[in-house]
């Protein structure tokens, strides 16, 4: 190829890069759930640490109990001073948060962030909270804060952080579930996400009202995780407790630890290992303590007597004695495996254990949710089920990322244009 032909080819390449840099990208979107009541539910958000942080520091960002954070990720809490253990940057965690109904949609309430020197809304959104919330959404959630210039924020400003979450009655295909709000990464595919979280592509498409399998970096998906649900009375302070497969939860003022074993649908609660003062955990008219099970084989089957946790009521632990006749005696209780507090990022982040075999959902004409843009109008003010074009900041960053390539090509073209 002659220098003239090469020069022409480079000119065409530069033109194509310039055109491609300004072609509109697909807009990011977030799954929302309309609501009309004031109740809350158990939910999770997927969070990737932006720097090394103590367990207590991560917990503070999300206004969650540090022990609850550790157990949600099946991390052993028996280690000394575990709340001050330093977690490594880029570690992925499932963070339990209560999901409330605010302004007609489901989102977190009661999560606040106090600004530090050099903080900007963009940094708080993208770095501190891992793109779970946009700068525009933070600004709109804090109308009384002085945020006219999002790049200049007074140190110590208290900001409400409205994180995405969904409830969907804590069920999926009529089975207990808890929903994880997950920020799509650049390498993610719907098939990969479904495999990682033991669900189906059809179920993900139905839950998130997706018209196709296309997802883009920055999308926030609601991922149903197989779970064990409680049946506590409504007057119990831990009413509605749901624990995803392969993990634990702490309740009753750190006195009771509940688990959802691999492949199980039955919540199993026992006294927690923490050294705290607790009320009695013995079932009335029985020698059995909370979590104890006895079996007796008979000609009719197996008589199973158990002391079950039935909620935290008025500061007291409620335990109920239950006797049932089952076809066969149950085997040994299977507990989710615990891991040591991580010091390095594992190859595979914490994911739920395989769920029991269950049918996958199919996209319906009446999907559970609507999709709204992550940036731009907030879900509360935007039309339900609409997707806007790319936000200006998202598009600008994509376009600017092409500039180094353009400069290199221009330089090569300039050198080749010099007569020899």
C-alpha positions in Angstrom: 0.0 0.0 0.0 1.4 3.4 -0.9 1.7 6.3 1.5 -1.2 8.1 -0.3 -3.5 5.0 0.1 -2.5 4.7 3.8 -3.1 8.4 4.3 -6.6 8.1 2.7 -7.4 5.0 4.9 -6.4 6.8 8.1 -8.5 9.8 7.1 -11.5 7.4 6.7 -10.8 5.8 10.1 -10.6 9.2 11.8 -14.0 10.2 10.3 -15.6 6.9 11.5 -14.2 7.4 15.0 -15.5 11.0 15.1 -18.9 9.9 13.9 -19.0 6.9 16.3 -18.1 9.1 19.3 -21.2 11.2 18.8 -23.7 8.4 18.0 -26.3 8.3 20.8 -25.8 5.4 23.3 -28.6 3.5 24.8 -29.8 5.2 28.0 -29.3 3.6 31.3 -32.4 2.6 33.2 -33.5 1.5 36.6 -36.3 -0.9 37.6 -38.9 0.7 39.9 -41.9 -0.6 41.7 -45.0 1.7 42.2 -46.5 1.5 45.6 -49.4 3.0 47.6 -48.9 1.8 51.2 -46.5 2.8 54.0 -45.1 -0.7 54.7 -41.5 -1.7 54.3 -39.9 -4.9 53.2 -36.6 -6.7 53.3 -34.3 -5.9 50.3 -30.7 -5.9 49.2 -28.4 -3.6 47.2 -25.3 -4.8 45.5 -22.3 -2.6 46.4 -18.7 -2.6 45.2 -16.3 -0.9 47.6 -14.6 2.1 46.0 -11.7 1.9 48.4 -10.5 -0.1 51.5 -13.1 0.4 54.2 -13.8 -1.0 57.6 -16.9 -3.1 58.1 -18.4 -0.4 60.3 -17.7 2.3 57.7 -19.5 0.4 55.0 -22.4 -0.2 57.4 -22.5 3.5 58.2 -22.8 4.5 54.5 -26.0 2.4 54.3 -27.3 2.9 57.9 -27.2 -0.8 58.5 -26.1 -2.9 61.5 -22.5 -4.1 60.9 -23.4 -7.6 62.1 -26.3 -7.8 59.7 -24.1 -6.7 56.8 -21.6 -9.5 57.6 -24.2 -12.2 58.0 -26.0 -11.2 54.8 -22.7 -12.2 53.1 -22.1 -15.3 55.2 -19.1 -13.8 56.8 -18.1 -15.3 60.2 -18.9 -12.8 63.0 -17.0 -14.8 65.7 -13.6 -13.2 64.7 -12.3 -10.7 67.3 -13.1 -7.0 66.6 -14.8 -8.1 63.3 -16.6 -4.7 63.0 -13.3 -3.0 62.5 -12.0 -5.5 60.0 -10.8 -3.7 56.8 -12.5 -4.9 53.7 -10.6 -4.7 50.4 -11.4 -2.2 47.6 -13.5 -3.7 44.7 -15.1 -6.3 47.0 -18.7 -6.9 46.1 -21.2 -7.0 49.0 -24.9 -7.6 49.4 -26.2 -4.9 51.7 -29.5 -5.4 53.5 -31.7 -2.3 53.6 -35.4 -1.7 54.4 -37.3 -0.8 51.3 -40.0 1.9 51.9 -42.8 3.4 49.9 -41.9 7.1 49.3 -43.6 9.4 46.8 -45.4 6.5 45.3 -42.4 4.3 44.5 -40.2 1.9 46.4 -36.9 3.3 47.5 -34.7 3.4 50.7 -35.5 5.8 53.5 -33.3 7.0 56.3 -29.9 6.7 54.6 -27.9 9.9 54.9 -24.4 11.0 53.9 -22.4 13.8 55.5 -20.2 15.5 53.0 -16.4 15.8 53.3 -13.9 18.2 51.7 -13.7 17.9 47.9 -17.0 16.0 47.7 -19.2 16.6 44.6 -22.5 15.1 43.8 -21.0 13.2 41.0 -18.3 11.7 43.2 -20.8 10.8 45.9 -23.0 9.1 43.3 -20.4 7.3 41.2 -17.7 6.5 43.7 -19.1 6.5 47.2 -22.4 4.8 46.3 -21.2 2.9 43.2 -23.7 4.4 40.8 -26.7 3.0 42.8 -28.0 6.6 42.7 -27.4 9.5 40.3 -26.2 13.0 41.1 -29.6 14.3 39.8 -31.5 12.0 42.1 -29.5 13.1 45.1 -30.0 16.8 44.2 -33.8 16.3 43.8 -34.0 14.4 47.1 -32.4 17.3 49.0 -34.4 20.5 47.9 -33.4 22.3 51.1 -29.7 21.8 50.7 -27.5 24.4 49.0 -26.8 22.4 45.8 -27.1 25.0 43.1 -23.5 24.2 42.2 -23.1 20.4 42.5 -19.4 20.7 42.3 -19.2 23.0 45.4 -20.8 21.5 48.5 -20.3 22.8 52.0 -18.4 20.4 54.2 -20.8 18.6 56.7 -23.9 19.0 54.6 -26.3 16.1 55.4 -27.7 14.6 52.3 -30.6 12.1 51.9 -29.5 9.2 49.6 -32.5 7.6 47.9 -31.3 4.1 46.9 -33.3 1.9 44.5 -35.0 -1.2 45.9 -38.0 -3.4 45.2 -40.3 -5.7 47.2 -42.8 -7.3 44.9 -44.4 -8.9 48.0 -41.1 -10.7 48.6 -42.1 -13.4 46.2 -41.2 -14.6 42.8 -43.2 -17.1 40.9 -45.3 -17.6 44.1 -42.2 -18.6 46.0 -40.3 -16.6 48.8 -37.8 -14.2 47.3 -35.8 -11.1 48.2 -34.8 -8.6 45.5 -31.2 -7.4 44.9 -30.7 -4.0 43.2 -27.7 -4.7 41.0 -25.7 -2.2 38.9 -24.8 -3.7 35.5 -21.1 -3.8 34.7 -19.6 -3.4 31.3 -18.8 -7.1 31.0 -22.3 -8.3 32.2 -24.8 -10.1 30.1 -28.3 -11.1 31.0 -27.4 -14.8 30.6 -24.3 -14.3 32.9 -26.3 -12.5 35.6 -29.1 -15.2 35.5 -26.5 -18.0 36.0 -24.6 -16.2 38.7 -27.8 -15.6 40.8 -29.5 -18.9 40.1 -32.5 -17.5 38.2 -33.6 -17.5 34.6 -33.3 -15.0 31.8 -37.0 -15.1 31.3 -37.6 -14.2 35.0 -35.1 -11.3 34.8 -36.8 -10.0 31.7 -40.3 -10.3 33.4 -39.2 -8.7 36.7 -37.4 -5.8 35.0 -39.9 -5.3 32.1 -37.2 -5.8 29.5 -38.3 -5.9 25.9 -35.1 -7.5 24.8 -32.0 -9.1 26.3 -29.9 -5.9 25.8 -28.5 -4.3 28.9 -26.0 -1.6 29.2 -23.4 -0.6 31.8 -25.1 1.4 34.5 -28.5 -0.2 34.3 -30.0 -1.1 37.7 -31.7 -4.5 37.6 -33.9 -6.1 40.3 -32.7 -9.6 40.7 -34.9 -12.1 42.5 -33.0 -14.3 45.0 -34.5 -17.5 46.3 -35.2 -17.1 50.0 -36.7 -18.3 53.3 -39.6 -16.3 54.6 -40.7 -15.9 58.2 -44.3 -16.1 59.4 -44.1 -13.8 62.4 -47.2 -11.9 63.5 -47.6 -8.3 62.3 -47.1 -7.0 65.8 -43.6 -8.5 66.0 -40.8 -5.9 65.4 -39.1 -8.3 62.9 -42.3 -9.0 61.0 -41.6 -9.8 57.3 -38.0 -11.1 57.9 -36.8 -12.7 54.7 -33.3 -14.3 54.3 -31.8 -15.3 51.0 -30.5 -18.8 50.3 -27.0 -19.4 51.6 -27.0 -16.6 54.2 -28.0 -15.4 57.6 -29.8 -12.6 59.4 -29.5 -11.3 63.0 -32.6 -10.2 64.9 -34.1 -9.8 68.4 -31.4 -7.3 69.5 -28.6 -9.6 68.4 -30.0 -12.5 70.4 -31.4 -14.7 67.5 -29.6 -15.7 64.4 -31.7 -17.1 61.5 -30.4 -19.0 58.5 -31.6 -20.1 55.1 -29.7 -23.3 54.2 -28.6 -24.2 50.7 -31.6 -25.2 48.6 -34.0 -24.6 51.6 -37.3 -22.7 51.9 -37.5 -23.0 55.7 -36.2 -20.4 58.0 -34.2 -21.9 60.9 -33.4 -19.7 63.9 -31.2 -20.4 66.9 -29.6 -18.4 69.7 -26.9 -16.1 68.4 -23.3 -16.5 69.4 -22.9 -12.9 70.5 -22.4 -12.2 74.2 -25.5 -10.1 74.8 -28.2 -10.2 77.5 -31.3 -11.9 76.1 -34.7 -12.9 77.4 -35.6 -16.6 77.8 -35.4 -18.8 74.7 -37.1 -21.9 76.2 -40.4 -23.0 74.8 -43.2 -23.1 77.5 -44.1 -26.5 78.9 -41.0 -28.0 77.4 -37.3 -28.5 78.0 -36.5 -27.6 74.5 -34.6 -24.4 73.7 -35.0 -22.3 70.6 -33.9 -24.3 67.5 -34.0 -27.7 69.3 -35.7 -30.5 67.4 -36.6 -34.0 68.7 -37.9 -36.9 66.6 -39.6 -40.2 67.4 -40.2 -42.9 64.8 -43.6 -44.6 64.8 -45.6 -46.9 62.6 -47.5 -43.9 61.3 -44.4 -41.9 60.5 -42.1 -39.6 62.4 -43.3 -37.4 65.3 -41.2 -34.2 65.1 -41.3 -31.7 68.0 -39.5 -28.4 67.6 -39.0 -25.1 69.4 -39.4 -22.4 66.8 -38.7 -18.7 66.8 -41.9 -16.7 66.3 -40.8 -13.1 66.5 -39.5 -10.4 68.7 -42.5 -9.0 70.6 -42.3 -6.1 73.1 -38.6 -6.7 73.8 -39.1 -10.4 74.4 -38.2 -13.5 72.3 -41.3 -15.5 71.3 -40.8 -19.2 71.0 -43.5 -21.7 70.0 -43.6 -25.4 70.5 -44.7 -27.3 67.4 -45.4 -31.0 67.0 -46.1 -32.6 63.6 -46.3 -36.0 62.1 -44.1 -36.4 59.0 -43.6 -39.3 56.5 -40.0 -39.5 57.5 -37.7 -38.0 60.1 -35.8 -34.9 58.9 -32.0 -35.1 58.5 -29.4 -32.9 60.1 -30.0 -29.2 59.7 -27.9 -27.8 56.8 -26.3 -24.4 57.6 -24.9 -22.0 55.0 -21.0 -22.2 55.0 -19.3 -19.2 56.7 -16.2 -17.5 55.3 -13.5 -15.6 57.1 -13.6 -11.8 56.9 -12.1 -11.2 53.4 -8.8 -9.5 53.0 -8.5 -9.9 49.2 -11.2 -9.8 46.5 -12.2 -13.4 45.6 -12.5 -14.5 42.0 -16.2 -15.0 42.5 -18.0 -12.4 44.7 -20.6 -13.5 47.2 -23.5 -15.1 45.5 -26.5 -17.0 46.8 -26.4 -20.8 47.0 -28.3 -22.7 44.3 -32.0 -22.4 44.9 -34.5 -25.3 44.8 -35.7 -26.4 41.4 -38.4 -24.1 40.3 -40.0 -23.0 37.1 -38.8 -19.8 35.5 -41.0 -16.9 34.9 -42.0 -15.8 31.4 -42.3 -12.3 30.1 -45.9 -11.3 30.5 -48.1 -8.5 29.1 -48.4 -7.2 32.6 -44.9 -7.0 34.0 -44.3 -6.4 37.6 -42.3 -3.2 37.2 -41.6 -0.2 35.1 -38.3 1.2 33.9 -37.1 4.8 34.2 -33.9 6.5 33.4 -31.2 6.5 36.0 -30.2 10.0 35.2 -32.6 12.9 34.2 -36.0 13.1 35.9 -36.4 11.2 39.1 -38.6 8.2 39.2 -41.1 10.0 41.4 -41.6 12.7 38.8 -41.0 10.8 35.6 -43.6 8.9 33.6 -43.8 5.2 34.7 -42.5 2.8 32.1 -40.6 5.3 30.0 -37.0 5.4 28.9 -35.4 8.7 28.1 -32.4 9.2 25.8 -28.8 9.1 27.0 -28.1 11.6 29.7 -25.7 14.4 28.8 -23.1 13.4 31.3 -23.1 9.8 30.4 -22.9 10.5 26.7 -20.2 13.1 27.2 -18.0 10.7 29.1 -18.3 8.1 26.4 -17.4 10.6 23.7 -14.5 12.0 25.6 -13.1 8.4 26.0 -12.6 8.4 22.2 -10.4 11.5 22.1 -7.1 9.8 22.8 -7.7 7.5 19.8 -8.6 10.4 17.6 -5.4 12.3 18.6 -3.2 9.3 17.9 -4.8 8.8 14.5 -4.5 12.5 13.7 -0.8 12.5 14.6 -0.1 9.4 12.4 -1.9 11.1 9.5 0.1 14.3 10.0 3.4 12.3 10.0 2.5 10.4 6.8 1.4 13.6 5.1 5.0 15.0 5.3 6.7 14.6 1.9 9.8 12.3 2.0 
